[in-house]
Amino acid sequence: MRRVANGSISDELLLDLWATRLPTNIQHLVGANQGPINEKVAIADAVMESQR
């Protein structure tokens, strides 16, 4: 998404758009995390992998 936006959208908006497409339970985990974006992505990836 960041590559397609090519700097025309803030990272915060991209994070919001990305998070709204996650399953609800993962949205809550990502939203509760106060860390940097890469940490939020890592958490979402780990939870999605564990649910397979």
mmCIF entry with sequence, helices, sheets and N, C-alpha, C, O atoms, coordinates in Angstrom:
data_MODEL
# 
_entry.id   MODEL 
# 
_entity.id                         1 
_entity.type                       polymer 
_entity.pdbx_number_of_molecules   1 
# 
_entity_poly.entity_id                      1 
_entity_poly.type                           'polypeptide(L)' 
_entity_poly.nstd_linkage                   no 
_entity_poly.nstd_monomer                   no 
_entity_poly.pdbx_seq_one_letter_code       MRRVANGSISDELLLDLWATRLPTNIQHLVGANQGPINEKVAIADAVMESQR 
_entity_poly.pdbx_seq_one_letter_code_can   MRRVANGSISDELLLDLWATRLPTNIQHLVGANQGPINEKVAIADAVMESQR 
_entity_poly.pdbx_strand_id                 A 
# 
loop_
_entity_poly_seq.entity_id 
_entity_poly_seq.num 
_entity_poly_seq.mon_id 
_entity_poly_seq.hetero 
1 1  MET n 
1 2  ARG n 
1 3  ARG n 
1 4  VAL n 
1 5  ALA n 
1 6  ASN n 
1 7  GLY n 
1 8  SER n 
1 9  ILE n 
1 10 SER n 
1 11 ASP n 
1 12 GLU n 
1 13 LEU n 
1 14 LEU n 
1 15 LEU n 
1 16 ASP n 
1 17 LEU n 
1 18 TRP n 
1 19 ALA n 
1 20 THR n 
1 21 ARG n 
1 22 LEU n 
1 23 PRO n 
1 24 THR n 
1 25 ASN n 
1 26 ILE n 
1 27 GLN n 
1 28 HIS n 
1 29 LEU n 
1 30 VAL n 
1 31 GLY n 
1 32 ALA n 
1 33 ASN n 
1 34 GLN n 
1 35 GLY n 
1 36 PRO n 
1 37 ILE n 
1 38 ASN n 
1 39 GLU n 
1 40 LYS n 
1 41 VAL n 
1 42 ALA n 
1 43 ILE n 
1 44 ALA n 
1 45 ASP n 
1 46 ALA n 
1 47 VAL n 
1 48 MET n 
1 49 GLU n 
1 50 SER n 
1 51 GLN n 
1 52 ARG n 
# 
_struct_asym.id          A 
_struct_asym.entity_id   1 
# 
loop_
_struct_conf.conf_type_id 
_struct_conf.id 
_struct_conf.pdbx_PDB_helix_id 
_struct_conf.beg_label_comp_id 
_struct_conf.beg_label_asym_id 
_struct_conf.beg_label_seq_id 
_struct_conf.pdbx_beg_PDB_ins_code 
_struct_conf.end_label_comp_id 
_struct_conf.end_label_asym_id 
_struct_conf.end_label_seq_id 
_struct_conf.pdbx_end_PDB_ins_code 
_struct_conf.beg_auth_comp_id 
_struct_conf.beg_auth_asym_id 
_struct_conf.beg_auth_seq_id 
_struct_conf.end_auth_comp_id 
_struct_conf.end_auth_asym_id 
_struct_conf.end_auth_seq_id 
_struct_conf.pdbx_PDB_helix_class 
_struct_conf.details 
_struct_conf.pdbx_PDB_helix_length 
HELX_P HELX_P1 AA1 ARG A 2  ? ALA A 5  ? ARG A 2  ALA A 5  1 ? 4  
HELX_P HELX_P2 AA2 ASP A 11 ? THR A 20 ? ASP A 11 THR A 20 1 ? 10 
HELX_P HELX_P3 AA3 THR A 24 ? ALA A 32 ? THR A 24 ALA A 32 1 ? 9  
HELX_P HELX_P4 AA4 ILE A 37 ? SER A 50 ? ILE A 37 SER A 50 1 ? 14 
# 
_struct_conf_type.id          HELX_P 
_struct_conf_type.criteria    ? 
_struct_conf_type.reference   ? 
# 
loop_
_atom_site.group_PDB 
_atom_site.id 
_atom_site.type_symbol 
_atom_site.label_atom_id 
_atom_site.label_alt_id 
_atom_site.label_comp_id 
_atom_site.label_asym_id 
_atom_site.label_entity_id 
_atom_site.label_seq_id 
_atom_site.pdbx_PDB_ins_code 
_atom_site.Cartn_x 
_atom_site.Cartn_y 
_atom_site.Cartn_z 
_atom_site.occupancy 
_atom_site.B_iso_or_equiv 
_atom_site.pdbx_formal_charge 
_atom_site.auth_seq_id 
_atom_site.auth_comp_id 
_atom_site.auth_asym_id 
_atom_site.auth_atom_id 
_atom_site.pdbx_PDB_model_num 
ATOM 1   N N  . MET A 1 1  ? 0.823   -1.190  0.000  1.00 0.00 ? 1  MET A N  1 
ATOM 2   C CA . MET A 1 1  ? 0.000   0.000   0.000  1.00 0.00 ? 1  MET A CA 1 
ATOM 3   C C  . MET A 1 1  ? 0.868   1.256   0.000  1.00 0.00 ? 1  MET A C  1 
ATOM 4   O O  . MET A 1 1  ? 0.574   2.239   -0.679 1.00 0.00 ? 1  MET A O  1 
ATOM 5   N N  . ARG A 1 2  ? 1.943   1.193   0.779  1.00 0.00 ? 2  ARG A N  1 
ATOM 6   C CA . ARG A 1 2  ? 2.833   2.356   0.862  1.00 0.00 ? 2  ARG A CA 1 
ATOM 7   C C  . ARG A 1 2  ? 3.449   2.664   -0.501 1.00 0.00 ? 2  ARG A C  1 
ATOM 8   O O  . ARG A 1 2  ? 3.566   3.824   -0.898 1.00 0.00 ? 2  ARG A O  1 
ATOM 9   N N  . ARG A 1 3  ? 3.839   1.609   -1.204 1.00 0.00 ? 3  ARG A N  1 
ATOM 10  C CA . ARG A 1 3  ? 4.456   1.795   -2.528 1.00 0.00 ? 3  ARG A CA 1 
ATOM 11  C C  . ARG A 1 3  ? 3.454   2.395   -3.503 1.00 0.00 ? 3  ARG A C  1 
ATOM 12  O O  . ARG A 1 3  ? 3.803   3.293   -4.269 1.00 0.00 ? 3  ARG A O  1 
ATOM 13  N N  . VAL A 1 4  ? 2.222   1.917   -3.488 1.00 0.00 ? 4  VAL A N  1 
ATOM 14  C CA . VAL A 1 4  ? 1.198   2.422   -4.400 1.00 0.00 ? 4  VAL A CA 1 
ATOM 15  C C  . VAL A 1 4  ? 0.841   3.867   -4.071 1.00 0.00 ? 4  VAL A C  1 
ATOM 16  O O  . VAL A 1 4  ? 0.612   4.671   -4.974 1.00 0.00 ? 4  VAL A O  1 
ATOM 17  N N  . ALA A 1 5  ? 0.794   4.201   -2.780 1.00 0.00 ? 5  ALA A N  1 
ATOM 18  C CA . ALA A 1 5  ? 0.460   5.569   -2.372 1.00 0.00 ? 5  ALA A CA 1 
ATOM 19  C C  . ALA A 1 5  ? 1.557   6.553   -2.761 1.00 0.00 ? 5  ALA A C  1 
ATOM 20  O O  . ALA A 1 5  ? 1.295   7.740   -2.957 1.00 0.00 ? 5  ALA A O  1 
ATOM 21  N N  . ASN A 1 6  ? 2.787   6.052   -2.872 1.00 0.00 ? 6  ASN A N  1 
ATOM 22  C CA . ASN A 1 6  ? 3.912   6.865   -3.338 1.00 0.00 ? 6  ASN A CA 1 
ATOM 23  C C  . ASN A 1 6  ? 4.052   8.183   -2.573 1.00 0.00 ? 6  ASN A C  1 
ATOM 24  O O  . ASN A 1 6  ? 4.289   9.235   -3.166 1.00 0.00 ? 6  ASN A O  1 
ATOM 25  N N  . GLY A 1 7  ? 3.901   8.108   -1.237 1.00 0.00 ? 7  GLY A N  1 
ATOM 26  C CA . GLY A 1 7  ? 4.105   9.288   -0.407 1.00 0.00 ? 7  GLY A CA 1 
ATOM 27  C C  . GLY A 1 7  ? 2.942   10.251  -0.349 1.00 0.00 ? 7  GLY A C  1 
ATOM 28  O O  . GLY A 1 7  ? 3.042   11.285  0.312  1.00 0.00 ? 7  GLY A O  1 
ATOM 29  N N  . SER A 1 8  ? 1.845   9.951   -1.017 1.00 0.00 ? 8  SER A N  1 
ATOM 30  C CA . SER A 1 8  ? 0.724   10.889  -1.029 1.00 0.00 ? 8  SER A CA 1 
ATOM 31  C C  . SER A 1 8  ? -0.229  10.704  0.147  1.00 0.00 ? 8  SER A C  1 
ATOM 32  O O  . SER A 1 8  ? -1.151  11.500  0.330  1.00 0.00 ? 8  SER A O  1 
ATOM 33  N N  . ILE A 1 9  ? -0.012  9.652   0.950  1.00 0.00 ? 9  ILE A N  1 
ATOM 34  C CA . ILE A 1 9  ? -0.853  9.372   2.110  1.00 0.00 ? 9  ILE A CA 1 
ATOM 35  C C  . ILE A 1 9  ? 0.063   9.152   3.305  1.00 0.00 ? 9  ILE A C  1 
ATOM 36  O O  . ILE A 1 9  ? 1.110   8.518   3.182  1.00 0.00 ? 9  ILE A O  1 
ATOM 37  N N  . SER A 1 10 ? -0.334  9.679   4.466  1.00 0.00 ? 10 SER A N  1 
ATOM 38  C CA . SER A 1 10 ? 0.491   9.531   5.661  1.00 0.00 ? 10 SER A CA 1 
ATOM 39  C C  . SER A 1 10 ? 0.536   8.074   6.120  1.00 0.00 ? 10 SER A C  1 
ATOM 40  O O  . SER A 1 10 ? -0.358  7.285   5.816  1.00 0.00 ? 10 SER A O  1 
ATOM 41  N N  . ASP A 1 11 ? 1.580   7.739   6.847  1.00 0.00 ? 11 ASP A N  1 
ATOM 42  C CA . ASP A 1 11 ? 1.716   6.386   7.379  1.00 0.00 ? 11 ASP A CA 1 
ATOM 43  C C  . ASP A 1 11 ? 0.555   6.045   8.321  1.00 0.00 ? 11 ASP A C  1 
ATOM 44  O O  . ASP A 1 11 ? 0.107   4.899   8.361  1.00 0.00 ? 11 ASP A O  1 
ATOM 45  N N  . GLU A 1 12 ? 0.075   7.023   9.066  1.00 0.00 ? 12 GLU A N  1 
ATOM 46  C CA . GLU A 1 12 ? -1.035  6.788   9.988  1.00 0.00 ? 12 GLU A CA 1 
ATOM 47  C C  . GLU A 1 12 ? -2.303  6.397   9.231  1.00 0.00 ? 12 GLU A C  1 
ATOM 48  O O  . GLU A 1 12 ? -3.025  5.495   9.655  1.00 0.00 ? 12 GLU A O  1 
ATOM 49  N N  . LEU A 1 13 ? -2.573  7.063   8.125  1.00 0.00 ? 13 LEU A N  1 
ATOM 50  C CA . LEU A 1 13 ? -3.752  6.730   7.328  1.00 0.00 ? 13 LEU A CA 1 
ATOM 51  C C  . LEU A 1 13 ? -3.581  5.356   6.682  1.00 0.00 ? 13 LEU A C  1 
ATOM 52  O O  . LEU A 1 13 ? -4.527  4.569   6.641  1.00 0.00 ? 13 LEU A O  1 
ATOM 53  N N  . LEU A 1 14 ? -2.398  5.070   6.185  1.00 0.00 ? 14 LEU A N  1 
ATOM 54  C CA . LEU A 1 14 ? -2.141  3.748   5.612  1.00 0.00 ? 14 LEU A CA 1 
ATOM 55  C C  . LEU A 1 14 ? -2.339  2.658   6.664  1.00 0.00 ? 14 LEU A C  1 
ATOM 56  O O  . LEU A 1 14 ? -2.907  1.606   6.371  1.00 0.00 ? 14 LEU A O  1 
ATOM 57  N N  . LEU A 1 15 ? -1.872  2.906   7.880  1.00 0.00 ? 15 LEU A N  1 
ATOM 58  C CA . LEU A 1 15 ? -2.047  1.943   8.967  1.00 0.00 ? 15 LEU A CA 1 
ATOM 59  C C  . LEU A 1 15 ? -3.529  1.732   9.251  1.00 0.00 ? 15 LEU A C  1 
ATOM 60  O O  . LEU A 1 15 ? -3.965  0.596   9.438  1.00 0.00 ? 15 LEU A O  1 
ATOM 61  N N  . ASP A 1 16 ? -4.302  2.800   9.286  1.00 0.00 ? 16 ASP A N  1 
ATOM 62  C CA . ASP A 1 16 ? -5.747  2.685   9.512  1.00 0.00 ? 16 ASP A CA 1 
ATOM 63  C C  . ASP A 1 16 ? -6.419  1.889   8.401  1.00 0.00 ? 16 ASP A C  1 
ATOM 64  O O  . ASP A 1 16 ? -7.250  1.023   8.674  1.00 0.00 ? 16 ASP A O  1 
ATOM 65  N N  . LEU A 1 17 ? -6.069  2.175   7.161  1.00 0.00 ? 17 LEU A N  1 
ATOM 66  C CA . LEU A 1 17 ? -6.664  1.449   6.036  1.00 0.00 ? 17 LEU A CA 1 
ATOM 67  C C  . LEU A 1 17 ? -6.308  -0.031  6.086  1.00 0.00 ? 17 LEU A C  1 
ATOM 68  O O  . LEU A 1 17 ? -7.154  -0.894  5.849  1.00 0.00 ? 17 LEU A O  1 
ATOM 69  N N  . TRP A 1 18 ? -5.055  -0.311  6.396  1.00 0.00 ? 18 TRP A N  1 
ATOM 70  C CA . TRP A 1 18 ? -4.595  -1.696  6.490  1.00 0.00 ? 18 TRP A CA 1 
ATOM 71  C C  . TRP A 1 18 ? -5.305  -2.419  7.629  1.00 0.00 ? 18 TRP A C  1 
ATOM 72  O O  . TRP A 1 18 ? -5.777  -3.542  7.454  1.00 0.00 ? 18 TRP A O  1 
ATOM 73  N N  . ALA A 1 19 ? -5.382  -1.782  8.786  1.00 0.00 ? 19 ALA A N  1 
ATOM 74  C CA . ALA A 1 19 ? -5.966  -2.422  9.969  1.00 0.00 ? 19 ALA A CA 1 
ATOM 75  C C  . ALA A 1 19 ? -7.453  -2.720  9.781  1.00 0.00 ? 19 ALA A C  1 
ATOM 76  O O  . ALA A 1 19 ? -7.947  -3.721  10.300 1.00 0.00 ? 19 ALA A O  1 
ATOM 77  N N  . THR A 1 20 ? -8.169  -1.879  9.057  1.00 0.00 ? 20 THR A N  1 
ATOM 78  C CA . THR A 1 20 ? -9.606  -2.124  8.873  1.00 0.00 ? 20 THR A CA 1 
ATOM 79  C C  . THR A 1 20 ? -9.868  -3.358  8.026  1.00 0.00 ? 20 THR A C  1 
ATOM 80  O O  . THR A 1 20 ? -10.986 -3.874  8.008  1.00 0.00 ? 20 THR A O  1 
ATOM 81  N N  . ARG A 1 21 ? -8.860  -3.830  7.331  1.00 0.00 ? 21 ARG A N  1 
ATOM 82  C CA . ARG A 1 21 ? -9.026  -5.024  6.501  1.00 0.00 ? 21 ARG A CA 1 
ATOM 83  C C  . ARG A 1 21 ? -8.636  -6.317  7.225  1.00 0.00 ? 21 ARG A C  1 
ATOM 84  O O  . ARG A 1 21 ? -8.749  -7.410  6.670  1.00 0.00 ? 21 ARG A O  1 
ATOM 85  N N  . LEU A 1 22 ? -8.183  -6.174  8.457  1.00 0.00 ? 22 LEU A N  1 
ATOM 86  C CA . LEU A 1 22 ? -7.831  -7.338  9.267  1.00 0.00 ? 22 LEU A CA 1 
ATOM 87  C C  . LEU A 1 22 ? -9.078  -7.891  9.957  1.00 0.00 ? 22 LEU A C  1 
ATOM 88  O O  . LEU A 1 22 ? -10.057 -7.167  10.141 1.00 0.00 ? 22 LEU A O  1 
ATOM 89  N N  . PRO A 1 23 ? -9.049  -9.161  10.337 1.00 0.00 ? 23 PRO A N  1 
ATOM 90  C CA . PRO A 1 23 ? -10.150 -9.695  11.144 1.00 0.00 ? 23 PRO A CA 1 
ATOM 91  C C  . PRO A 1 23 ? -10.274 -8.891  12.448 1.00 0.00 ? 23 PRO A C  1 
ATOM 92  O O  . PRO A 1 23 ? -9.283  -8.363  12.954 1.00 0.00 ? 23 PRO A O  1 
ATOM 93  N N  . THR A 1 24 ? -11.477 -8.804  12.975 1.00 0.00 ? 24 THR A N  1 
ATOM 94  C CA . THR A 1 24 ? -11.752 -7.955  14.139 1.00 0.00 ? 24 THR A CA 1 
ATOM 95  C C  . THR A 1 24 ? -10.854 -8.256  15.325 1.00 0.00 ? 24 THR A C  1 
ATOM 96  O O  . THR A 1 24 ? -10.336 -7.333  15.955 1.00 0.00 ? 24 THR A O  1 
ATOM 97  N N  . ASN A 1 25 ? -10.658 -9.534  15.642 1.00 0.00 ? 25 ASN A N  1 
ATOM 98  C CA . ASN A 1 25 ? -9.831  -9.853  16.806 1.00 0.00 ? 25 ASN A CA 1 
ATOM 99  C C  . ASN A 1 25 ? -8.399  -9.357  16.639 1.00 0.00 ? 25 ASN A C  1 
ATOM 100 O O  . ASN A 1 25 ? -7.767  -8.952  17.615 1.00 0.00 ? 25 ASN A O  1 
ATOM 101 N N  . ILE A 1 26 ? -7.888  -9.386  15.427 1.00 0.00 ? 26 ILE A N  1 
ATOM 102 C CA . ILE A 1 26 ? -6.526  -8.910  15.183 1.00 0.00 ? 26 ILE A CA 1 
ATOM 103 C C  . ILE A 1 26 ? -6.489  -7.381  15.163 1.00 0.00 ? 26 ILE A C  1 
ATOM 104 O O  . ILE A 1 26 ? -5.492  -6.784  15.570 1.00 0.00 ? 26 ILE A O  1 
ATOM 105 N N  . GLN A 1 27 ? -7.553  -6.749  14.699 1.00 0.00 ? 27 GLN A N  1 
ATOM 106 C CA . GLN A 1 27 ? -7.628  -5.290  14.749 1.00 0.00 ? 27 GLN A CA 1 
ATOM 107 C C  . GLN A 1 27 ? -7.458  -4.794  16.182 1.00 0.00 ? 27 GLN A C  1 
ATOM 108 O O  . GLN A 1 27 ? -6.775  -3.798  16.422 1.00 0.00 ? 27 GLN A O  1 
ATOM 109 N N  . HIS A 1 28 ? -8.080  -5.490  17.134 1.00 0.00 ? 28 HIS A N  1 
ATOM 110 C CA . HIS A 1 28 ? -7.988  -5.088  18.540 1.00 0.00 ? 28 HIS A CA 1 
ATOM 111 C C  . HIS A 1 28 ? -6.562  -5.220  19.064 1.00 0.00 ? 28 HIS A C  1 
ATOM 112 O O  . HIS A 1 28 ? -6.084  -4.355  19.798 1.00 0.00 ? 28 HIS A O  1 
ATOM 113 N N  . LEU A 1 29 ? -5.887  -6.297  18.688 1.00 0.00 ? 29 LEU A N  1 
ATOM 114 C CA . LEU A 1 29 ? -4.508  -6.491  19.129 1.00 0.00 ? 29 LEU A CA 1 
ATOM 115 C C  . LEU A 1 29 ? -3.582  -5.433  18.548 1.00 0.00 ? 29 LEU A C  1 
ATOM 116 O O  . LEU A 1 29 ? -2.734  -4.882  19.250 1.00 0.00 ? 29 LEU A O  1 
ATOM 117 N N  . VAL A 1 30 ? -3.752  -5.158  17.275 1.00 0.00 ? 30 VAL A N  1 
ATOM 118 C CA . VAL A 1 30 ? -2.914  -4.156  16.607 1.00 0.00 ? 30 VAL A CA 1 
ATOM 119 C C  . VAL A 1 30 ? -3.192  -2.773  17.193 1.00 0.00 ? 30 VAL A C  1 
ATOM 120 O O  . VAL A 1 30 ? -2.266  -1.999  17.436 1.00 0.00 ? 30 VAL A O  1 
ATOM 121 N N  . GLY A 1 31 ? -4.462  -2.469  17.416 1.00 0.00 ? 31 GLY A N  1 
ATOM 122 C CA . GLY A 1 31 ? -4.823  -1.159  17.964 1.00 0.00 ? 31 GLY A CA 1 
ATOM 123 C C  . GLY A 1 31 ? -4.337  -0.948  19.384 1.00 0.00 ? 31 GLY A C  1 
ATOM 124 O O  . GLY A 1 31 ? -4.038  0.180   19.778 1.00 0.00 ? 31 GLY A O  1 
ATOM 125 N N  . ALA A 1 32 ? -4.253  -2.022  20.158 1.00 0.00 ? 32 ALA A N  1 
ATOM 126 C CA . ALA A 1 32 ? -3.804  -1.918  21.550 1.00 0.00 ? 32 ALA A CA 1 
ATOM 127 C C  . ALA A 1 32 ? -2.290  -1.733  21.644 1.00 0.00 ? 32 ALA A C  1 
ATOM 128 O O  . ALA A 1 32 ? -1.789  -1.238  22.654 1.00 0.00 ? 32 ALA A O  1 
ATOM 129 N N  . ASN A 1 33 ? -1.568  -2.121  20.614 1.00 0.00 ? 33 ASN A N  1 
ATOM 130 C CA . ASN A 1 33 ? -0.122  -2.001  20.632 1.00 0.00 ? 33 ASN A CA 1 
ATOM 131 C C  . ASN A 1 33 ? 0.274   -0.550  20.381 1.00 0.00 ? 33 ASN A C  1 
ATOM 132 O O  . ASN A 1 33 ? -0.173  0.067   19.414 1.00 0.00 ? 33 ASN A O  1 
ATOM 133 N N  . GLN A 1 34 ? 1.113   -0.016  21.258 1.00 0.00 ? 34 GLN A N  1 
ATOM 134 C CA . GLN A 1 34 ? 1.555   1.377   21.131 1.00 0.00 ? 34 GLN A CA 1 
ATOM 135 C C  . GLN A 1 34 ? 2.925   1.502   20.461 1.00 0.00 ? 34 GLN A C  1 
ATOM 136 O O  . GLN A 1 34 ? 3.497   2.590   20.398 1.00 0.00 ? 34 GLN A O  1 
ATOM 137 N N  . GLY A 1 35 ? 3.444   0.380   19.964 1.00 0.00 ? 35 GLY A N  1 
ATOM 138 C CA . GLY A 1 35 ? 4.770   0.378   19.349 1.00 0.00 ? 35 GLY A CA 1 
ATOM 139 C C  . GLY A 1 35 ? 4.758   0.941   17.935 1.00 0.00 ? 35 GLY A C  1 
ATOM 140 O O  . GLY A 1 35 ? 3.738   1.434   17.454 1.00 0.00 ? 35 GLY A O  1 
ATOM 141 N N  . PRO A 1 36 ? 5.908   0.858   17.284 1.00 0.00 ? 36 PRO A N  1 
ATOM 142 C CA . PRO A 1 36 ? 6.030   1.353   15.912 1.00 0.00 ? 36 PRO A CA 1 
ATOM 143 C C  . PRO A 1 36 ? 5.245   0.476   14.931 1.00 0.00 ? 36 PRO A C  1 
ATOM 144 O O  . PRO A 1 36 ? 4.827   -0.632  15.266 1.00 0.00 ? 36 PRO A O  1 
ATOM 145 N N  . ILE A 1 37 ? 5.058   0.983   13.742 1.00 0.00 ? 37 ILE A N  1 
ATOM 146 C CA . ILE A 1 37 ? 4.253   0.299   12.728 1.00 0.00 ? 37 ILE A CA 1 
ATOM 147 C C  . ILE A 1 37 ? 4.795   -1.098  12.436 1.00 0.00 ? 37 ILE A C  1 
ATOM 148 O O  . ILE A 1 37 ? 4.017   -2.044  12.315 1.00 0.00 ? 37 ILE A O  1 
ATOM 149 N N  . ASN A 1 38 ? 6.101   -1.242  12.322 1.00 0.00 ? 38 ASN A N  1 
ATOM 150 C CA . ASN A 1 38 ? 6.644   -2.564  11.998 1.00 0.00 ? 38 ASN A CA 1 
ATOM 151 C C  . ASN A 1 38 ? 6.348   -3.585  13.096 1.00 0.00 ? 38 ASN A C  1 
ATOM 152 O O  . ASN A 1 38 ? 6.236   -4.777  12.810 1.00 0.00 ? 38 ASN A O  1 
ATOM 153 N N  . GLU A 1 39 ? 6.221   -3.142  14.333 1.00 0.00 ? 39 GLU A N  1 
ATOM 154 C CA . GLU A 1 39 ? 5.843   -4.041  15.428 1.00 0.00 ? 39 GLU A CA 1 
ATOM 155 C C  . GLU A 1 39 ? 4.377   -4.455  15.295 1.00 0.00 ? 39 GLU A C  1 
ATOM 156 O O  . GLU A 1 39 ? 4.033   -5.612  15.539 1.00 0.00 ? 39 GLU A O  1 
ATOM 157 N N  . LYS A 1 40 ? 3.525   -3.524  14.914 1.00 0.00 ? 40 LYS A N  1 
ATOM 158 C CA . LYS A 1 40 ? 2.104   -3.828  14.708 1.00 0.00 ? 40 LYS A CA 1 
ATOM 159 C C  . LYS A 1 40 ? 1.929   -4.853  13.589 1.00 0.00 ? 40 LYS A C  1 
ATOM 160 O O  . LYS A 1 40 ? 1.126   -5.779  13.698 1.00 0.00 ? 40 LYS A O  1 
ATOM 161 N N  . VAL A 1 41 ? 2.682   -4.675  12.528 1.00 0.00 ? 41 VAL A N  1 
ATOM 162 C CA . VAL A 1 41 ? 2.619   -5.601  11.397 1.00 0.00 ? 41 VAL A CA 1 
ATOM 163 C C  . VAL A 1 41 ? 3.111   -6.986  11.820 1.00 0.00 ? 41 VAL A C  1 
ATOM 164 O O  . VAL A 1 41 ? 2.522   -7.999  11.441 1.00 0.00 ? 41 VAL A O  1 
ATOM 165 N N  . ALA A 1 42 ? 4.178   -7.028  12.595 1.00 0.00 ? 42 ALA A N  1 
ATOM 166 C CA . ALA A 1 42 ? 4.723   -8.303  13.049 1.00 0.00 ? 42 ALA A CA 1 
ATOM 167 C C  . ALA A 1 42 ? 3.709   -9.044  13.932 1.00 0.00 ? 42 ALA A C  1 
ATOM 168 O O  . ALA A 1 42 ? 3.570   -10.263 13.831 1.00 0.00 ? 42 ALA A O  1 
ATOM 169 N N  . ILE A 1 43 ? 3.014   -8.317  14.781 1.00 0.00 ? 43 ILE A N  1 
ATOM 170 C CA . ILE A 1 43 ? 1.994   -8.926  15.648 1.00 0.00 ? 43 ILE A CA 1 
ATOM 171 C C  . ILE A 1 43 ? 0.861   -9.495  14.794 1.00 0.00 ? 43 ILE A C  1 
ATOM 172 O O  . ILE A 1 43 ? 0.432   -10.630 15.004 1.00 0.00 ? 43 ILE A O  1 
ATOM 173 N N  . ALA A 1 44 ? 0.383   -8.716  13.841 1.00 0.00 ? 44 ALA A N  1 
ATOM 174 C CA . ALA A 1 44 ? -0.699  -9.178  12.972 1.00 0.00 ? 44 ALA A CA 1 
ATOM 175 C C  . ALA A 1 44 ? -0.269  -10.410 12.192 1.00 0.00 ? 44 ALA A C  1 
ATOM 176 O O  . ALA A 1 44 ? -1.039  -11.363 12.070 1.00 0.00 ? 44 ALA A O  1 
ATOM 177 N N  . ASP A 1 45 ? 0.943   -10.407 11.667 1.00 0.00 ? 45 ASP A N  1 
ATOM 178 C CA . ASP A 1 45 ? 1.456   -11.564 10.924 1.00 0.00 ? 45 ASP A CA 1 
ATOM 179 C C  . ASP A 1 45 ? 1.520   -12.800 11.818 1.00 0.00 ? 45 ASP A C  1 
ATOM 180 O O  . ASP A 1 45 ? 1.099   -13.883 11.413 1.00 0.00 ? 45 ASP A O  1 
ATOM 181 N N  . ALA A 1 46 ? 2.043   -12.640 13.024 1.00 0.00 ? 46 ALA A N  1 
ATOM 182 C CA . ALA A 1 46 ? 2.197   -13.762 13.940 1.00 0.00 ? 46 ALA A CA 1 
ATOM 183 C C  . ALA A 1 46 ? 0.844   -14.362 14.318 1.00 0.00 ? 46 ALA A C  1 
ATOM 184 O O  . ALA A 1 46 ? 0.696   -15.583 14.356 1.00 0.00 ? 46 ALA A O  1 
ATOM 185 N N  . VAL A 1 47 ? -0.135  -13.516 14.594 1.00 0.00 ? 47 VAL A N  1 
ATOM 186 C CA . VAL A 1 47 ? -1.461  -14.017 14.966 1.00 0.00 ? 47 VAL A CA 1 
ATOM 187 C C  . VAL A 1 47 ? -2.127  -14.712 13.777 1.00 0.00 ? 47 VAL A C  1 
ATOM 188 O O  . VAL A 1 47 ? -2.736  -15.771 13.931 1.00 0.00 ? 47 VAL A O  1 
ATOM 189 N N  . MET A 1 48 ? -2.008  -14.118 12.610 1.00 0.00 ? 48 MET A N  1 
ATOM 190 C CA . MET A 1 48 ? -2.599  -14.748 11.423 1.00 0.00 ? 48 MET A CA 1 
ATOM 191 C C  . MET A 1 48 ? -1.952  -16.118 11.162 1.00 0.00 ? 48 MET A C  1 
ATOM 192 O O  . MET A 1 48 ? -2.653  -17.075 10.836 1.00 0.00 ? 48 MET A O  1 
ATOM 193 N N  . GLU A 1 49 ? -0.645  -16.216 11.301 1.00 0.00 ? 49 GLU A N  1 
ATOM 194 C CA . GLU A 1 49 ? 0.063   -17.480 11.104 1.00 0.00 ? 49 GLU A CA 1 
ATOM 195 C C  . GLU A 1 49 ? -0.376  -18.523 12.130 1.00 0.00 ? 49 GLU A C  1 
ATOM 196 O O  . GLU A 1 49 ? -0.523  -19.699 11.800 1.00 0.00 ? 49 GLU A O  1 
ATOM 197 N N  . SER A 1 50 ? -0.584  -18.094 13.363 1.00 0.00 ? 50 SER A N  1 
ATOM 198 C CA . SER A 1 50 ? -0.955  -19.042 14.411 1.00 0.00 ? 50 SER A CA 1 
ATOM 199 C C  . SER A 1 50 ? -2.371  -19.579 14.234 1.00 0.00 ? 50 SER A C  1 
ATOM 200 O O  . SER A 1 50 ? -2.720  -20.610 14.808 1.00 0.00 ? 50 SER A O  1 
ATOM 201 N N  . GLN A 1 51 ? -3.174  -18.895 13.454 1.00 0.00 ? 51 GLN A N  1 
ATOM 202 C CA . GLN A 1 51 ? -4.564  -19.307 13.250 1.00 0.00 ? 51 GLN A CA 1 
ATOM 203 C C  . GLN A 1 51 ? -4.718  -20.221 12.042 1.00 0.00 ? 51 GLN A C  1 
ATOM 204 O O  . GLN A 1 51 ? -5.836  -20.644 11.745 1.00 0.00 ? 51 GLN A O  1 
ATOM 205 N N  . ARG A 1 52 ? -3.666  -20.532 11.354 1.00 0.00 ? 52 ARG A N  1 
ATOM 206 C CA . ARG A 1 52 ? -3.739  -21.410 10.186 1.00 0.00 ? 52 ARG A CA 1 
ATOM 207 C C  . ARG A 1 52 ? -3.790  -22.851 10.591 1.00 0.00 ? 52 ARG A C  1 
ATOM 208 O O  . ARG A 1 52 ? -3.855  -23.731 9.733  1.00 0.00 ? 52 ARG A O  1 
# 
